[in-house]
Amino acid sequence: MDETKEALIKKYRSNIYFGGRYFILFGVWSVLRILMMFMMNREFAEQIFSGVDLSEIDESLVPLVYSLTFIIAFVIAIVIHLIIGVGAIRYSRDKGHRRFFLFIAVFALVVSVIFVPMNLVEADKIDATVIASMMVDATMAYLLFDMVYSAFKLKNLIGEGRG
Amino acid sequence: MQEDFHYYATYCAAILAGYSHEESMDISYSSQFVDRCSKTLLLRINAPLNAATTQLQLEMMDARTDIVGLQDITRIWASFHFLPKDLYAVKQGHPKIYMNKYRLICGPDSDLVKSTVENAKGKTLQAAGIAMHVLADTWAHSNFAGTPSLVINNTTDDFAEIVSKDGTESERKIKFRHSPGTPDDIENNIYTNSLYQGSENAIMNLGHGRAGHLPDYSFVKFKYLPAWNEYRYLIKDNPSDYMKAFGQMIYAMKYLRGEEAEFETGRYADDVIAPYKERIDAIIRKRQLIASDDWRDFGGELSGTAPEEFDETRYQGEYCSTSDKEATFLGHFINAAIMHKGMVCDHIYNSGNPLAGFVWKRIVKKI
């Protein structure tokens, strides 16, 4: 294998590795975002439970229901980030050939891309927090795109190497 | 490089170039003093601070890394320890802010090292010593830049020593730890390097910190991945480079003495080294943390007088007690250092690179 191809393989493996690592860290952001949406945005919380008749539930259990909903949302967010992140790290180190994480990454990419302008649509006024949120979503979208693109290029290079 | 090469090996090279024992001592002392002449020392002897040729670790910890601080750091390190190889290097697809740092990457046989040696011609022995320090470091410190830069000076932890046995080469993994107080374990390939810092201008990203002392050990040939080399391995062959550095020093000093008409890069006084090549090669390739004893013994055999041990304070009393400071040993050193720094920084500035600031030319011309 020539030096250029070896260098490109190292580069794409590195991109996938760091993409995976930072996507796991971005899981913290996703969790914080869900928390902020539930805690600070009362209308959002009411929307979530709009289809549920809470009057039938014992009043003392309502906080428990809210808490369980948050926890389930957190866990789903973290699990998605871990599947993509750990899958990417293993793939970059040649310890796993399964590219299942890529399908979830593509889905997450599409969602991230949609979320970027949604920040503007949903906001009452465009302030620093909205801009910051947009930038984080844009960064996450770029990270996922780079991971998917690098995985695609890596597959082609390794496939070429094997003839 | 360390004291073994900057002091004792430079002494040996000066003797082989034809200098007397006393002249060789002055040259080698000046060469090693480049690694000691910090602002702290200059303050102690009331000398001009712009003559600083190095920075102590404590000074670097306190150094600012805004544009003024970066210029201060770059002026010292790029001038004396990481002389740039090509101030007009081209690399497609990179912005000017990257290229300013890329163009400060050190390397041997450059136009700047030619200017360095030529500028020392007809000047003091101290100027010759400074030139030899700078010349030697272009070999040891090649592929690193004398400015804090993550994107240039960072490396991965993928280092391997290339070991030759019975004509075949194999690789031994090098492990790094951050333990500045512990000596490097050369038998088990465990070395100390600087901590990773993700900030582009962090002081830990100055020079070859990320590779630890590997560039300063003459015995080691190793491969690694520098940040600037686009994921390509670089092989650093210290035994070969140190031999060339030694040969080039002899050739340069013969030029300074007038035995050579001009100084050309790419020439290494092979004819002078030839009778001693095996001995020099053995010293360079001997697996040890510092080769001072071997070089000192060699120097003693060449001149008949063993070179004295380096004493940083030797000339400070003379400098402090006289009113005519420029006539003292350190006075000559200080003038030569300011002149050399001005020359290098002027070249860097004229290449369109602001990282070393600019030079007050009237002051330079007066010296």
Chai-1 contact restraints between the chains, C-beta under 6 A:
chainA,res_idxA,chainB,res_idxB,connection_type,confidence,min_distance_angstrom,max_distance_angstrom,comment,restraint_id
A,A7,B,E230,contact,1.0,0.0,6.0,A-B,restraint_1
A,A7,B,Y231,contact,1.0,0.0,6.0,A-B,restraint_2
A,A7,B,R232,contact,1.0,0.0,6.0,A-B,restraint_3
A,K10,B,Y231,contact,1.0,0.0,6.0,A-B,restraint_4
A,K11,B,Y231,contact,1.0,0.0,6.0,A-B,restraint_5
